[in-house]
Amino acid sequence: HVGVSRGVRAEVEDVFITNGAQQALDLVGRVLIEPGDCVAMEEPGYPPARQVFQSLGARVVPVPVDAEGLDVAALPDTARLVYVTPSHQFPLGMPMSPARRVALLEWAKRRDAVVIEDDYDSEFRFGGRPLETLHGMDRSGRVLYVGSFSKVMVPMLRMGFLVAPPSLQRELRWARRVMDWHSPVPEQAALARFIDSGLLARHIRKMRRDYEARHARVAEGLSRHCGGWLQVVPSVAGLHLCATFRRGGVALERETVARARAAGVGLITLSRYFMGPRARPGLVLGYGGIPAARIPEGMRRLGACLGTVAGLTRD
């Protein structure tokens, strides 16, 4: 599947089936992390990954991102492990530029570090040619590739995978046996048949078109109803959009989310994805579970909430 869709080079023995991407991260952490080790993560970033690494005793260090993705120059020299989402930075949405990808691989080789590439939402890219994976660019066996079927299928299908270099496979197999031996075989067999039949690729093409339409409606609604308060973070992939506040702080963000939820519009605060004190206030607007026809009304309600909150803030 990922060999065809993402150009990931792997033999059968390189692939570890896991109970979702989260277990893949835990498996890697158990093998590579010693208490006190420095693990670098994007800021903002994916909280469940941070929680996994911290639960294993790691000292997680946030590294800023910009329009090109992770700022490689800001990586701490002491980091043994770097976790990144280069295809669709979580949560902001930009892809890591080719130059940054090369720089990250060169940094990892220089520092004898390992990179975890979480290819989050790579299946749902709406424009342009997908960038080559870090795993596909890697020539020194320093990239561990993590993927999942929960977004392309259903979240309740806890089926993920890890593609690992030969140098780590023995330790990973041992750690997996200690955890739970293997993932359920019937689900693996059913999914393998679904892939081999071509039905998964067909399903992804259909859902990509559906999500692209929803993405466009959310972006249009933000521009029409919320442009005076919010700035959309450019993104051409995934199941959500981010928007940052042009003015105001975390209090405005929280009040907006509370009022929007009361009006029937589900939102998440952007600041929750930051580790450090300089959280950027904004909104995360998911559209994976809402019909496209309902989005315009939701955006209208959000605009009304923003107008109310902004008026209260001025007063």
Contacts in CASP RR format, 6 or more apart in sequence:
PFRMAT RR
TARGET T0000
AUTHOR 0000-0000-0000
METHOD contacts of the structure
MODEL  1
HVGVSRGVRAEVEDVFITNGAQQALDLVGRVLIEPGDCVAMEEPGYPPAR
QVFQSLGARVVPVPVDAEGLDVAALPDTARLVYVTPSHQFPLGMPMSPAR
RVALLEWAKRRDAVVIEDDYDSEFRFGGRPLETLHGMDRSGRVLYVGSFS
KVMVPMLRMGFLVAPPSLQRELRWARRVMDWHSPVPEQAALARFIDSGLL
ARHIRKMRRDYEARHARVAEGLSRHCGGWLQVVPSVAGLHLCATFRRGGV
ALERETVARARAAGVGLITLSRYFMGPRARPGLVLGYGGIPAARIPEGMR
RLGACLGTVAGLTRD
1 195 0 8 1.000
1 200 0 8 1.000
2 8 0 8 1.000
2 10 0 8 1.000
2 119 0 8 1.000
2 145 0 8 1.000
2 147 0 8 1.000
2 161 0 8 1.000
2 163 0 8 1.000
3 9 0 8 1.000
3 10 0 8 1.000
4 201 0 8 1.000
5 122 0 8 1.000
5 123 0 8 1.000
5 201 0 8 1.000
5 204 0 8 1.000
6 119 0 8 1.000
6 122 0 8 1.000
6 130 0 8 1.000
6 133 0 8 1.000
7 132 0 8 1.000
7 133 0 8 1.000
7 136 0 8 1.000
8 133 0 8 1.000
8 135 0 8 1.000
8 136 0 8 1.000
8 145 0 8 1.000
8 163 0 8 1.000
9 135 0 8 1.000
9 136 0 8 1.000
10 145 0 8 1.000
10 163 0 8 1.000
13 169 0 8 1.000
14 163 0 8 1.000
14 164 0 8 1.000
14 165 0 8 1.000
14 166 0 8 1.000
14 169 0 8 1.000
15 161 0 8 1.000
15 162 0 8 1.000
15 163 0 8 1.000
16 24 0 8 1.000
16 27 0 8 1.000
16 161 0 8 1.000
16 162 0 8 1.000
16 163 0 8 1.000
16 164 0 8 1.000
16 172 0 8 1.000
16 173 0 8 1.000
16 176 0 8 1.000
17 159 0 8 1.000
17 160 0 8 1.000
17 161 0 8 1.000
17 182 0 8 1.000
17 183 0 8 1.000
17 188 0 8 1.000
18 24 0 8 1.000
18 27 0 8 1.000
18 159 0 8 1.000
18 160 0 8 1.000
18 161 0 8 1.000
18 162 0 8 1.000
18 176 0 8 1.000
18 183 0 8 1.000
19 158 0 8 1.000
19 159 0 8 1.000
19 160 0 8 1.000
19 180 0 8 1.000
19 183 0 8 1.000
20 148 0 8 1.000
20 149 0 8 1.000
20 150 0 8 1.000
20 158 0 8 1.000
20 159 0 8 1.000
20 160 0 8 1.000
21 118 0 8 1.000
21 120 0 8 1.000
21 146 0 8 1.000
21 147 0 8 1.000
21 148 0 8 1.000
21 150 0 8 1.000
21 160 0 8 1.000
22 48 0 8 1.000
22 52 0 8 1.000
23 158 0 8 1.000
23 160 0 8 1.000
23 179 0 8 1.000
24 146 0 8 1.000
24 147 0 8 1.000
24 148 0 8 1.000
24 160 0 8 1.000
24 161 0 8 1.000
24 162 0 8 1.000
25 48 0 8 1.000
25 49 0 8 1.000
25 52 0 8 1.000
25 53 0 8 1.000
25 83 0 8 1.000
25 116 0 8 1.000
25 118 0 8 1.000
25 146 0 8 1.000
26 52 0 8 1.000
26 56 0 8 1.000
26 179 0 8 1.000
27 162 0 8 1.000
27 172 0 8 1.000
27 175 0 8 1.000
27 176 0 8 1.000
27 179 0 8 1.000
28 81 0 8 1.000
28 116 0 8 1.000
28 144 0 8 1.000
28 146 0 8 1.000
28 162 0 8 1.000
28 164 0 8 1.000
28 172 0 8 1.000
29 52 0 8 1.000
29 53 0 8 1.000
29 56 0 8 1.000
29 58 0 8 1.000
29 81 0 8 1.000
30 56 0 8 1.000
30 175 0 8 1.000
30 179 0 8 1.000
31 168 0 8 1.000
31 171 0 8 1.000
31 172 0 8 1.000
31 175 0 8 1.000
32 80 0 8 1.000
32 81 0 8 1.000
32 114 0 8 1.000
32 168 0 8 1.000
33 39 0 8 1.000
33 53 0 8 1.000
33 56 0 8 1.000
33 57 0 8 1.000
33 58 0 8 1.000
33 80 0 8 1.000
33 81 0 8 1.000
35 56 0 8 1.000
35 57 0 8 1.000
35 58 0 8 1.000
36 57 0 8 1.000
36 58 0 8 1.000
36 59 0 8 1.000
37 57 0 8 1.000
37 58 0 8 1.000
37 59 0 8 1.000
37 80 0 8 1.000
37 81 0 8 1.000
38 58 0 8 1.000
38 59 0 8 1.000
38 61 0 8 1.000
38 76 0 8 1.000
38 78 0 8 1.000
38 79 0 8 1.000
38 80 0 8 1.000
38 81 0 8 1.000
39 53 0 8 1.000
39 58 0 8 1.000
39 59 0 8 1.000
39 60 0 8 1.000
39 61 0 8 1.000
39 79 0 8 1.000
39 80 0 8 1.000
39 81 0 8 1.000
39 82 0 8 1.000
39 83 0 8 1.000
40 60 0 8 1.000
40 61 0 8 1.000
40 62 0 8 1.000
40 63 0 8 1.000
40 75 0 8 1.000
40 76 0 8 1.000
40 79 0 8 1.000
40 81 0 8 1.000
40 82 0 8 1.000
40 83 0 8 1.000
41 49 0 8 1.000
41 50 0 8 1.000
41 53 0 8 1.000
41 60 0 8 1.000
41 61 0 8 1.000
41 62 0 8 1.000
41 63 0 8 1.000
41 82 0 8 1.000
41 83 0 8 1.000
41 275 0 8 1.000
42 62 0 8 1.000
42 63 0 8 1.000
42 65 0 8 1.000
42 69 0 8 1.000
42 70 0 8 1.000
42 83 0 8 1.000
42 84 0 8 1.000
42 85 0 8 1.000
42 89 0 8 1.000
42 90 0 8 1.000
43 62 0 8 1.000
43 63 0 8 1.000
43 64 0 8 1.000
43 65 0 8 1.000
43 274 0 8 1.000
43 275 0 8 1.000
43 276 0 8 1.000
44 65 0 8 1.000
44 91 0 8 1.000
44 92 0 8 1.000
44 270 0 8 1.000
44 273 0 8 1.000
44 274 0 8 1.000
44 275 0 8 1.000
44 279 0 8 1.000
44 280 0 8 1.000
45 62 0 8 1.000
45 85 0 8 1.000
45 89 0 8 1.000
45 90 0 8 1.000
45 91 0 8 1.000
45 273 0 8 1.000
45 274 0 8 1.000
45 275 0 8 1.000
46 83 0 8 1.000
46 85 0 8 1.000
46 90 0 8 1.000
46 91 0 8 1.000
46 118 0 8 1.000
46 120 0 8 1.000
46 273 0 8 1.000
47 272 0 8 1.000
47 273 0 8 1.000
49 83 0 8 1.000
49 118 0 8 1.000
50 60 0 8 1.000
50 275 0 8 1.000
53 60 0 8 1.000
53 81 0 8 1.000
53 83 0 8 1.000
54 60 0 8 1.000
58 81 0 8 1.000
60 275 0 8 1.000
61 76 0 8 1.000
61 79 0 8 1.000
62 274 0 8 1.000
62 275 0 8 1.000
62 276 0 8 1.000
63 70 0 8 1.000
63 71 0 8 1.000
63 74 0 8 1.000
63 75 0 8 1.000
63 76 0 8 1.000
63 82 0 8 1.000
64 71 0 8 1.000
64 74 0 8 1.000
65 71 0 8 1.000
65 89 0 8 1.000
65 92 0 8 1.000
65 94 0 8 1.000
67 94 0 8 1.000
68 94 0 8 1.000
68 96 0 8 1.000
68 97 0 8 1.000
68 99 0 8 1.000
68 100 0 8 1.000
69 86 0 8 1.000
69 89 0 8 1.000
69 94 0 8 1.000
69 95 0 8 1.000
69 96 0 8 1.000
69 97 0 8 1.000
69 100 0 8 1.000
70 82 0 8 1.000
70 84 0 8 1.000
70 86 0 8 1.000
70 89 0 8 1.000
70 96 0 8 1.000
70 100 0 8 1.000
70 104 0 8 1.000
72 100 0 8 1.000
72 103 0 8 1.000
72 104 0 8 1.000
72 107 0 8 1.000
73 103 0 8 1.000
75 82 0 8 1.000
75 107 0 8 1.000
77 111 0 8 1.000
79 111 0 8 1.000
79 113 0 8 1.000
80 113 0 8 1.000
80 114 0 8 1.000
81 113 0 8 1.000
81 114 0 8 1.000
81 115 0 8 1.000
81 116 0 8 1.000
82 104 0 8 1.000
82 108 0 8 1.000
82 113 0 8 1.000
82 114 0 8 1.000
82 115 0 8 1.000
82 116 0 8 1.000
83 115 0 8 1.000
83 116 0 8 1.000
83 118 0 8 1.000
84 96 0 8 1.000
84 104 0 8 1.000
84 115 0 8 1.000
84 116 0 8 1.000
84 117 0 8 1.000
84 118 0 8 1.000
84 134 0 8 1.000
85 118 0 8 1.000
85 119 0 8 1.000
85 120 0 8 1.000
86 95 0 8 1.000
86 96 0 8 1.000
86 101 0 8 1.000
86 117 0 8 1.000
86 119 0 8 1.000
86 131 0 8 1.000
86 133 0 8 1.000
86 134 0 8 1.000
87 95 0 8 1.000
87 96 0 8 1.000
87 119 0 8 1.000
87 120 0 8 1.000
87 121 0 8 1.000
87 122 0 8 1.000
87 125 0 8 1.000
87 130 0 8 1.000
87 131 0 8 1.000
87 133 0 8 1.000
87 237 0 8 1.000
88 94 0 8 1.000
88 95 0 8 1.000
88 120 0 8 1.000
88 121 0 8 1.000
88 122 0 8 1.000
88 125 0 8 1.000
88 235 0 8 1.000
88 237 0 8 1.000
88 238 0 8 1.000
89 95 0 8 1.000
89 96 0 8 1.000
90 118 0 8 1.000
90 120 0 8 1.000
90 121 0 8 1.000
90 273 0 8 1.000
91 240 0 8 1.000
91 242 0 8 1.000
91 270 0 8 1.000
91 273 0 8 1.000
91 284 0 8 1.000
92 233 0 8 1.000
92 235 0 8 1.000
92 242 0 8 1.000
93 233 0 8 1.000
93 235 0 8 1.000
93 237 0 8 1.000
93 238 0 8 1.000
93 242 0 8 1.000
94 233 0 8 1.000
94 234 0 8 1.000
94 235 0 8 1.000
95 131 0 8 1.000
95 237 0 8 1.000
96 104 0 8 1.000
96 131 0 8 1.000
98 131 0 8 1.000
98 132 0 8 1.000
101 131 0 8 1.000
101 132 0 8 1.000
101 134 0 8 1.000
101 137 0 8 1.000
102 137 0 8 1.000
104 115 0 8 1.000
104 134 0 8 1.000
105 115 0 8 1.000
105 134 0 8 1.000
105 137 0 8 1.000
105 138 0 8 1.000
105 140 0 8 1.000
105 142 0 8 1.000
105 143 0 8 1.000
107 113 0 8 1.000
108 114 0 8 1.000
108 115 0 8 1.000
108 140 0 8 1.000
108 142 0 8 1.000
108 143 0 8 1.000
109 140 0 8 1.000
109 142 0 8 1.000
113 142 0 8 1.000
114 142 0 8 1.000
114 143 0 8 1.000
114 144 0 8 1.000
115 134 0 8 1.000
115 138 0 8 1.000
115 142 0 8 1.000
115 143 0 8 1.000
115 144 0 8 1.000
116 143 0 8 1.000
116 144 0 8 1.000
116 146 0 8 1.000
117 133 0 8 1.000
117 134 0 8 1.000
117 135 0 8 1.000
117 143 0 8 1.000
117 144 0 8 1.000
117 145 0 8 1.000
117 146 0 8 1.000
118 146 0 8 1.000
118 147 0 8 1.000
119 133 0 8 1.000
119 145 0 8 1.000
119 146 0 8 1.000
119 147 0 8 1.000
120 147 0 8 1.000
120 148 0 8 1.000
120 151 0 8 1.000
121 151 0 8 1.000
121 237 0 8 1.000
121 238 0 8 1.000
121 239 0 8 1.000
122 130 0 8 1.000
122 133 0 8 1.000
122 237 0 8 1.000
123 151 0 8 1.000
123 152 0 8 1.000
123 204 0 8 1.000
123 208 0 8 1.000
124 151 0 8 1.000
124 204 0 8 1.000
124 207 0 8 1.000
124 208 0 8 1.000
124 211 0 8 1.000
124 212 0 8 1.000
124 237 0 8 1.000
124 238 0 8 1.000
124 239 0 8 1.000
125 208 0 8 1.000
125 236 0 8 1.000
125 237 0 8 1.000
125 238 0 8 1.000
126 208 0 8 1.000
126 211 0 8 1.000
126 212 0 8 1.000
126 215 0 8 1.000
126 236 0 8 1.000
126 237 0 8 1.000
127 236 0 8 1.000
128 236 0 8 1.000
133 145 0 8 1.000
134 143 0 8 1.000
134 145 0 8 1.000
135 143 0 8 1.000
135 144 0 8 1.000
135 145 0 8 1.000
135 163 0 8 1.000
136 143 0 8 1.000
137 143 0 8 1.000
141 165 0 8 1.000
141 167 0 8 1.000
142 165 0 8 1.000
143 165 0 8 1.000
144 162 0 8 1.000
144 163 0 8 1.000
144 164 0 8 1.000
144 165 0 8 1.000
144 168 0 8 1.000
145 162 0 8 1.000
145 163 0 8 1.000
146 160 0 8 1.000
146 161 0 8 1.000
146 162 0 8 1.000
146 163 0 8 1.000
147 160 0 8 1.000
147 161 0 8 1.000
147 162 0 8 1.000
148 159 0 8 1.000
148 160 0 8 1.000
148 161 0 8 1.000
149 157 0 8 1.000
149 159 0 8 1.000
149 160 0 8 1.000
149 191 0 8 1.000
150 156 0 8 1.000
150 157 0 8 1.000
150 158 0 8 1.000
150 159 0 8 1.000
150 160 0 8 1.000
151 239 0 8 1.000
152 200 0 8 1.000
152 203 0 8 1.000
152 204 0 8 1.000
152 207 0 8 1.000
153 159 0 8 1.000
153 191 0 8 1.000
153 203 0 8 1.000
157 187 0 8 1.000
157 191 0 8 1.000
158 183 0 8 1.000
159 183 0 8 1.000
159 187 0 8 1.000
159 188 0 8 1.000
159 191 0 8 1.000
160 183 0 8 1.000
162 172 0 8 1.000
164 172 0 8 1.000
176 182 0 8 1.000
191 200 0 8 1.000
194 200 0 8 1.000
195 201 0 8 1.000
210 292 0 8 1.000
211 238 0 8 1.000
211 239 0 8 1.000
211 287 0 8 1.000
211 288 0 8 1.000
213 292 0 8 1.000
214 287 0 8 1.000
214 288 0 8 1.000
214 290 0 8 1.000
214 292 0 8 1.000
214 295 0 8 1.000
215 235 0 8 1.000
215 238 0 8 1.000
215 241 0 8 1.000
215 287 0 8 1.000
217 287 0 8 1.000
217 292 0 8 1.000
217 295 0 8 1.000
217 296 0 8 1.000
217 299 0 8 1.000
218 241 0 8 1.000
218 285 0 8 1.000
218 286 0 8 1.000
218 287 0 8 1.000
218 295 0 8 1.000
218 299 0 8 1.000
219 232 0 8 1.000
219 241 0 8 1.000
220 299 0 8 1.000
221 295 0 8 1.000
221 296 0 8 1.000
221 299 0 8 1.000
221 300 0 8 1.000
222 230 0 8 1.000
222 232 0 8 1.000
222 241 0 8 1.000
222 243 0 8 1.000
222 285 0 8 1.000
222 299 0 8 1.000
223 232 0 8 1.000
224 299 0 8 1.000
225 299 0 8 1.000
225 300 0 8 1.000
225 302 0 8 1.000
225 303 0 8 1.000
225 304 0 8 1.000
225 306 0 8 1.000
226 243 0 8 1.000
226 299 0 8 1.000
226 302 0 8 1.000
226 303 0 8 1.000
226 306 0 8 1.000
228 246 0 8 1.000
229 245 0 8 1.000
229 246 0 8 1.000
229 247 0 8 1.000
229 303 0 8 1.000
229 306 0 8 1.000
229 307 0 8 1.000
229 310 0 8 1.000
230 243 0 8 1.000
230 244 0 8 1.000
230 245 0 8 1.000
230 246 0 8 1.000
230 282 0 8 1.000
230 283 0 8 1.000
230 306 0 8 1.000
231 243 0 8 1.000
231 244 0 8 1.000
231 245 0 8 1.000
231 246 0 8 1.000
232 241 0 8 1.000
232 242 0 8 1.000
232 243 0 8 1.000
233 241 0 8 1.000
233 242 0 8 1.000
233 243 0 8 1.000
233 244 0 8 1.000
235 241 0 8 1.000
235 242 0 8 1.000
239 286 0 8 1.000
239 287 0 8 1.000
239 288 0 8 1.000
240 284 0 8 1.000
240 285 0 8 1.000
240 286 0 8 1.000
240 287 0 8 1.000
240 288 0 8 1.000
241 284 0 8 1.000
241 285 0 8 1.000
241 286 0 8 1.000
241 287 0 8 1.000
242 270 0 8 1.000
242 282 0 8 1.000
242 283 0 8 1.000
242 284 0 8 1.000
242 285 0 8 1.000
243 282 0 8 1.000
243 283 0 8 1.000
243 285 0 8 1.000
244 270 0 8 1.000
244 280 0 8 1.000
244 281 0 8 1.000
244 282 0 8 1.000
245 252 0 8 1.000
245 253 0 8 1.000
245 281 0 8 1.000
245 282 0 8 1.000
248 281 0 8 1.000
248 313 0 8 1.000
249 281 0 8 1.000
250 269 0 8 1.000
250 271 0 8 1.000
250 279 0 8 1.000
250 281 0 8 1.000
252 281 0 8 1.000
252 309 0 8 1.000
252 310 0 8 1.000
252 313 0 8 1.000
253 269 0 8 1.000
253 270 0 8 1.000
253 271 0 8 1.000
253 281 0 8 1.000
253 282 0 8 1.000
253 283 0 8 1.000
254 269 0 8 1.000
255 309 0 8 1.000
255 312 0 8 1.000
255 313 0 8 1.000
256 267 0 8 1.000
256 283 0 8 1.000
256 305 0 8 1.000
256 306 0 8 1.000
256 309 0 8 1.000
257 266 0 8 1.000
257 267 0 8 1.000
257 268 0 8 1.000
257 269 0 8 1.000
257 283 0 8 1.000
259 305 0 8 1.000
259 308 0 8 1.000
259 309 0 8 1.000
260 266 0 8 1.000
260 267 0 8 1.000
260 301 0 8 1.000
260 302 0 8 1.000
260 305 0 8 1.000
261 267 0 8 1.000
263 301 0 8 1.000
263 302 0 8 1.000
263 304 0 8 1.000
263 305 0 8 1.000
264 298 0 8 1.000
264 301 0 8 1.000
265 298 0 8 1.000
265 301 0 8 1.000
265 302 0 8 1.000
265 305 0 8 1.000
267 283 0 8 1.000
267 284 0 8 1.000
267 285 0 8 1.000
267 302 0 8 1.000
268 283 0 8 1.000
268 284 0 8 1.000
268 286 0 8 1.000
269 281 0 8 1.000
269 282 0 8 1.000
269 283 0 8 1.000
269 284 0 8 1.000
270 279 0 8 1.000
270 280 0 8 1.000
270 281 0 8 1.000
270 282 0 8 1.000
270 283 0 8 1.000
270 284 0 8 1.000
271 279 0 8 1.000
271 280 0 8 1.000
271 281 0 8 1.000
271 282 0 8 1.000
273 284 0 8 1.000
274 280 0 8 1.000
287 295 0 8 1.000
END
